[in-house]
């Protein structure tokens, strides 16, 4: 960064500054923890058994240090290139009409509450309400350090079993929703899109957002013709802003598709085959006749379904990241 022309290349300087931030966030907490350990060790060496107040204070500080080290150890599981990035999270209703749309809205609330507990920002990019209730599909941007690293564990099909609030006969229903998570990619040098390959459509925003948004064609749909990928954005205030956001999401999706293509090539070389289907849910949320949330990849489960639906996802994420590291 001390090179004379460093700031002349904005794309390069942005990457380096981001890398510096990541390295500092990795190194500095460990250095602080080691400094705390050294201080406690010195105090322990001079502590006398009869000094009960000092011993009690040491016990409390050691317990605090152990918790901090545990958090730092967990962060070593977030070592992939894009783990520190923001996350683009999409939820889509499966078969089941109103039931599945309501399930999407419940999942959206769950992820919003989880993000809130982390101090992350959440911005809605696109949302399509259900015909009677709930949400058909929604895309949000979760902004915060390692948002993608945590949320990548949520990618897959989520299954809900409950007594339907929409069924007058109070029968048990099963609903499905798919969650997709990709990293927000800063800088565009990796993905080059030819304008000729894009089909850009404008339309009137369908959701809430003020009279201006609903009276003019501010919403934008961008389709990448070679890949068939289509992204739309309607929650910004202007057509230009919606277009920029849609292009950012499109580039992130193209980047993720290219990454998955390379991973599949490596799996083929290794002789591994992984089948991913709509019916192969990663997690089940049972609210009747008993309460249980179970992750089928790690076998981690809890009976406190209310807490999970209120955003208590850390244990599920940690179990997934640990099992993923063991498989690697």
C-alpha positions in Angstrom: 0.0 0.0 0.0 3.0 2.3 0.3 3.8 2.0 -3.4 3.6 5.4 -5.0 0.9 4.6 -7.6 -1.1 2.2 -5.4 -4.3 4.2 -5.4 -4.3 4.8 -9.1 -5.7 1.3 -9.8 -9.0 1.3 -8.0 -9.8 -2.4 -8.6 -6.4 -3.6 -7.3 -6.3 -1.2 -4.3 -9.8 -2.3 -3.3 -8.7 -5.9 -3.2 -5.6 -5.2 -1.2 -7.4 -3.1 1.3 -10.0 -5.9 1.7 -7.2 -8.4 2.2 -5.5 -6.2 4.8 -8.8 -5.9 6.7 -9.2 -9.7 6.6 -5.7 -10.3 7.8 -6.0 -7.8 10.6 -9.3 -9.3 11.7 -7.5 -12.7 11.8 -4.2 -11.8 13.5 -5.2 -9.0 15.9 -7.7 -11.0 18.0 -5.2 -13.9 18.4 -2.5 -11.4 19.5 -4.9 -9.9 22.0 -5.8 -13.3 23.3 -2.2 -14.3 23.7 -1.4 -11.0 25.5 -4.3 -11.7 27.9 -3.0 -15.2 28.4 0.5 -13.9 29.3 -0.9 -11.4 31.8 -3.0 -14.1 33.5 0.0 -16.5 33.6 2.1 -13.8 35.4 -0.7 -13.2 37.9 -1.1 -16.9 38.5 2.6 -17.3 39.2 2.5 -14.6 41.9 -0.9 -15.5 43.3 -1.0 -17.0 46.8 -3.5 -19.7 47.8 -4.8 -17.5 50.7 -5.6 -14.6 48.3 -9.1 -15.9 47.5 -10.2 -12.6 45.8 -7.3 -12.8 43.3 -7.9 -16.5 42.7 -11.6 -15.9 42.0 -10.8 -13.0 39.6 -8.3 -15.3 37.8 -11.0 -17.9 37.5 -13.4 -15.5 35.9 -10.8 -14.1 33.5 -9.6 -17.6 32.4 -13.2 -18.6 31.7 -13.6 -15.4 29.6 -10.4 -16.2 27.7 -11.4 -19.8 27.0 -14.7 -18.5 25.5 -12.7 -16.1 23.3 -10.3 -18.8 22.1 -13.3 -21.0 21.3 -14.7 -18.3 19.1 -11.4 -17.8 17.4 -11.0 -21.5 16.8 -14.4 -21.5 15.2 -13.3 -18.8 12.8 -10.6 -21.1 11.5 -13.5 -23.0 9.9 -14.2 -20.0 7.7 -11.1 -20.2 5.6 -12.5 -20.3 2.0 -11.7 -17.4 -0.3 -15.2 -15.8 -0.3 -16.1 -16.6 3.4 -15.5 -13.0 4.5 -17.9 -11.6 1.9 -21.5 -10.3 2.2 -24.1 -12.9 1.3 -26.9 -12.9 -1.3 -29.6 -15.2 0.1 -32.7 -16.3 -1.9 -35.7 -18.3 -0.6 -38.2 -19.9 -3.0 -41.5 -21.6 -2.1 -41.9 -25.2 -3.1 -45.0 -27.1 -4.0 -47.9 -26.4 -1.6 -49.3 -23.0 -2.5 -50.1 -20.8 0.5 -48.5 -23.2 3.0 -45.1 -23.0 1.3 -45.4 -19.2 0.8 -46.0 -18.9 4.6 -43.0 -21.1 5.2 -40.8 -18.7 3.1 -42.0 -15.8 5.2 -41.1 -17.7 8.4 -37.6 -18.5 7.0 -37.1 -14.9 6.0 -37.9 -13.8 9.6 -35.6 -16.5 10.9 -32.6 -15.2 8.9 -33.5 -11.6 9.6 -33.4 -12.3 13.4 -30.1 -14.3 13.0 -28.5 -11.4 11.1 -29.8 -8.9 13.7 -28.1 -11.0 16.5 -24.8 -10.7 14.6 -25.1 -7.0 14.0 -25.4 -7.5 10.3 -27.3 -5.3 7.9 -30.1 -6.8 5.7 -31.3 -5.2 2.5 -34.2 -6.6 0.4 -33.3 -6.9 -3.3 -36.4 -8.5 -4.7 -39.6 -9.9 -3.2 -42.7 -11.5 -4.7 -45.7 -11.8 -2.3 -47.9 -14.9 -2.3 -51.4 -14.7 -3.8 -53.2 -15.2 -0.5 -50.5 -15.0 2.2 -46.7 -15.3 2.7 -44.0 -14.8 0.1 -43.4 -16.8 -3.2 -39.7 -15.8 -3.4 -37.4 -13.2 -1.9 -33.8 -12.2 -2.3 -31.9 -10.3 0.4 -28.3 -9.0 0.8 -26.8 -9.8 4.2 -24.0 -7.3 4.9 -21.3 -8.1 7.5 -18.0 -9.8 8.0 -18.1 -13.5 7.2 -21.9 -13.3 6.4 -21.4 -15.7 3.5 -19.1 -18.0 5.5 -21.8 -18.6 8.0 -24.8 -18.6 5.7 -23.4 -21.0 3.1 -24.4 -23.8 5.5 -28.1 -22.9 4.8 -28.0 -23.7 1.1 -30.6 -26.5 0.3 -34.1 -27.6 0.9 -35.8 -26.8 4.3 -38.9 -28.9 5.3 -41.6 -27.8 7.7 -44.1 -30.2 9.4 -47.0 -28.5 11.4 -50.7 -28.1 11.9 -51.7 -25.8 9.1 -53.1 -22.4 10.2 -54.9 -22.2 6.8 -56.7 -25.6 7.1 -60.1 -25.4 8.9 -59.8 -29.1 9.6 -56.5 -28.6 11.5 -54.7 -31.3 9.5 -50.9 -31.8 9.5 -49.1 -30.3 6.5 -45.6 -30.6 5.1 -44.1 -27.6 3.3 -40.9 -27.2 1.4 -38.7 -24.1 0.6 -35.3 -23.9 -1.1 -32.6 -21.6 0.2 -29.8 -20.5 -2.1 -26.7 -18.5 -0.9 -24.0 -17.0 -3.0 -21.2 -14.5 -2.0 -21.4 -10.9 -3.1 -18.3 -10.4 -5.3 -16.5 -7.1 -5.0 -14.8 -6.0 -8.1 -15.7 -7.3 -11.6 -12.4 -8.3 -13.1 -13.2 -12.1 -12.7 -16.5 -11.9 -14.5 -16.8 -10.0 -17.8 -20.3 -9.6 -19.3 -20.8 -8.5 -22.9 -23.7 -6.0 -23.0 -24.9 -7.8 -26.2 -25.5 -10.9 -24.1 -27.9 -9.0 -21.8 -31.7 -8.6 -22.2 -32.9 -5.8 -20.0 -36.6 -5.4 -19.2 -38.3 -2.8 -17.0 -41.7 -3.1 -15.3 -43.7 -1.6 -12.4 -42.6 -2.6 -8.9 -45.3 -4.9 -7.3 -44.5 -4.5 -3.6 -44.5 -1.6 -1.1 -42.1 1.2 -1.8 -43.9 4.5 -2.3 -46.0 6.1 -5.0 -43.1 6.8 -7.3 -42.0 3.2 -7.4 -45.5 1.9 -8.1 -46.4 4.5 -10.8 -43.3 4.2 -12.9 -41.3 1.3 -14.4 -38.5 1.3 -11.9 -38.2 -2.5 -11.5 -35.6 -4.1 -13.7 -35.1 -7.7 -14.9 -31.7 -8.6 -16.5 -31.4 -11.9 -18.4 -28.0 -13.3 -19.4 -28.8 -15.0 -22.7 -25.9 -17.4 -23.0 -26.5 -18.9 -19.5 -30.2 -18.3 -19.2 -29.8 -16.8 -15.8 -32.3 -14.1 -14.9 -32.2 -11.6 -12.0 -34.6 -8.9 -11.1 -34.6 -6.0 -8.6 -37.4 -3.8 -7.6 -36.7 -2.4 -4.2 -34.3 0.4 -5.0 -35.7 3.9 -5.6 -34.7 4.3 -9.2 -34.5 2.2 -12.4 -30.7 2.9 -12.6 -30.1 1.7 -9.0 -32.2 -1.4 -9.6 -30.2 -2.2 -12.8 -26.9 -1.8 -10.9 -28.0 -4.1 -8.1 -29.4 -6.7 -10.6 -26.1 -6.7 -12.5 -24.2 -7.2 -9.2 -26.3 -10.2 -8.3 -26.1 -11.6 -11.9 -22.3 -11.4 -11.8 -22.2 -13.1 -8.4 -24.4 -15.9 -9.7 -22.2 -16.3 -12.8 -19.2 -16.4 -10.6 -20.8 -19.1 -8.4 -21.8 -21.1 -11.4 -18.3 -21.1 -12.8 -16.9 -22.1 -9.3 -19.4 -25.0 -9.1 -18.4 -26.1 -12.6 -14.8 -26.3 -11.6 -15.7 -28.2 -8.3 -17.7 -30.7 -10.3 -14.7 -31.3 -12.6 -12.5 -32.0 -9.6 -15.2 -34.3 -8.1 -15.2 -36.2 -11.4 -11.4 -36.5 -11.4 -11.6 -37.9 -7.8 -14.4 -40.2 -8.8 -16.9 -38.6 -6.4 -20.6 -38.2 -7.3 -23.0 -36.0 -5.3 -26.6 -35.9 -6.2 -28.6 -32.8 -5.2 -32.3 -33.0 -5.6 -35.3 -30.9 -4.6 -36.6 -33.7 -2.3 -33.3 -34.2 -0.5 -33.9 -31.7 2.4 -31.0 -30.6 4.5 -33.0 -29.8 7.5 -36.5 -30.6 9.0 -38.5 -28.4 11.3 -41.2 -30.4 13.1 -43.7 -28.4 15.1 -46.3 -31.2 15.4 -46.9 -33.8 17.0 -43.6 -33.0 18.8 -41.0 -30.2 18.4 -37.7 -31.0 16.7 -35.3 -29.3 14.3 -32.8 -31.7 12.8 -30.0 -31.2 10.2 -29.8 -34.3 8.1 -26.2 -33.7 7.0 -24.7 -33.5 10.5 -27.4 -35.2 12.6 -27.3 -32.2 14.9 -30.8 -31.6 16.4 -32.6 -29.6 19.1 -36.1 -29.7 20.6 -36.2 -25.9 20.9 -37.8 -25.2 17.6 -39.1 -21.8 18.7 -35.5 -20.5 19.4 -34.3 -21.8 16.0 -37.2 -20.0 14.2 -36.2 -16.9 16.2 -32.7 -17.0 14.7 -30.7 -19.4 17.0 -28.8 -21.0 14.1 -25.2 -20.8 15.3 -25.0 -24.4 16.5 -26.3 -25.7 13.2 -23.8 -23.6 11.3 -20.9 -24.7 13.5 -21.9 -28.4 13.2 -22.0 -28.1 9.4 -18.7 -26.2 9.1 -17.0 -28.8 11.4 -18.3 -31.7 9.4 -17.4 -30.0 6.1 -13.8 -29.6 7.3 -13.6 -33.2 8.4 -14.8 -34.4 5.0 -12.2 -32.2 3.3 
